[in-house]
Amino acid sequence: MERAAGDIGTAPEVIQEPFTIVLWGVTNKSLADWASVQEVADPDSITELKGFAGSPGVIEGKARVCRTVGEVGELQEGEILVAPTTSPSWAPAFAKIGACITDVGGVMSHAAIVCREYGMPAVVGTGHASKVIKTGMRVRVDGSTGAVTIAR
């Protein structure tokens, strides 16, 4: 079988590769959850996102969306960081925030591990948090169940 340039083949029916699951948060369920958000005609109508329970605890507060590490300096004390993902270069943010929400990541992602070390809630692998949530919105992060509730 000949493949076109850029063709990576057919996705597996069941995602089982451990690193894909625990590091990136990609499972059959997360893909279905992300697809259901994409199918919503009006993104402003979304009031809940689902992700992985990265670090336990519940907190409500004001969101701050940071799409790059260069935006971390805008974080205010106690805000909830919303980001596509985090890495060690984001470390200064974790000393200020009250919780973290990421688009990608599993239970062994950077955001989940650091939040567990700091004892603050994290929901990772939401798929779309940094696109749906806007800076200043009130959000409730339940790091024990993986649910993010958006107050509109």
N, C-alpha and C positions, 0 to 999 in steps of 0.2 A: 504494500500500500504506500503510495507516494503522498507526502504531505506538502502543503504550501508553506512558504516562508512565514514564520510567526505562529504556525499552528502547533499548539502544545498537546493536542489530543483530546480525548473525551474525559470529562470529569468522572471520578469514580462514583458508583451508586451510594456507597457508604464511606464517609471520611473516617479513617481509623488511625492515621499516622499521628503518633503522640505529640511530636513537636508542633505540628499544624494546629492541634487542639489546644495544648496547654500554653504555648507561646503566643500564637496568633489568634486563638479563639475561633477558629474556623471549624464548624461542625455542620452536619446536615440541618440541625435545628437553627443554628445561628444564620445560615444562608437563607432559610425559609423566613425567619424573622426579618432579616434585612430586606428581602424581596417584598414582604408585605408592607414595609414602610415606603419603599419606592413606588408601590402601586397606588398610594394615597394621592388623590387628585389635588388636595389642598394641604401642603405640608404644615401650614399654620394651624390645622385642626388636630395635629398630633399632640396628645397629652401624656402619653406614656411610651417609653422605650424599654426594651428588654436587652439585657446583656448577661455577662458572667458575674457572679458574686466574687469580686476580686479581693475584698477586705471587708470584714463584718462591721456593722454599725449603721445607724440611720442619722442623717442630718438634713436640715433644710437651710437653704441660703441662696444668695445671689450668685448667678453663674458668671464666669469670665471665660470667654472663648479665646483660646490662644492656638492658632494654627501652626505657628513656628516658635522655636525657642527664643527668637528675637522679641516676641511679644510677652514673655514671662515677666518682664519688668513692670508691666501694667497691672499685675495682680495686686489686689488689696488684701489685707489681713482677713482671714476667715472665708474668703470667697471659694466657690467651688470651681476648680479647674476643669474645663471641657476642652479636650484636644484630640486630634486624630490618633496620636500615640505619644509616648514619652520615651526618653532614653536618659542615660546618665548626665548628659548636658543640661537636662531640665532640673537637676537636683535642687538648686536654690528655691524653686517654686514650692517644694514640699514642706519647707519650713514655715510658709505663710498660709497655705490653703487649709480648708476644713474638710475637703473631700476631692475625689478625682473621678471623672467620667471620660472614657476614651472610645473612639470608633472601633479600633482593632485592639486585640490583646486577649490573652487567656489568663488563667490563674497563675501562671509563671511569667507573665509579662512584667516589664519594669514598673509600670504604674501600680500593679497589684502588689508586688513585693515591697516596694517602698511604702505604700500606704499601710501594709500590715506592720512594717517596722515602726512607723509613726503612730499606729493605733487609730487610723482614720478610715472612714468608709471609702470604698472604690467599687465602681461598676465599670467593667471593661468589656470590649467587644460588642458595643451597641450598634455598630454599623454606620449610624448617621448622626450621632449626637452633635458633632461640631457643625453640622449643616442645619439641623432642626432647632437647636437651642441657640438663642441670641444672648449676647452679653447683657446683663441686667435682669434677665428673667429669673423668677424664683423657681427653684427646683428642689425636689426631695430625692435624696440618694439613699437607697436601701442596699447597702453592700452585703447584707445577709441573704437577700433574695435575688439580687441582680436587676431590680426595677428602678427606673428613673421616672418620676412624675413631674410634669411641667405645668406650672400654674400660668394660665394665660389671662 
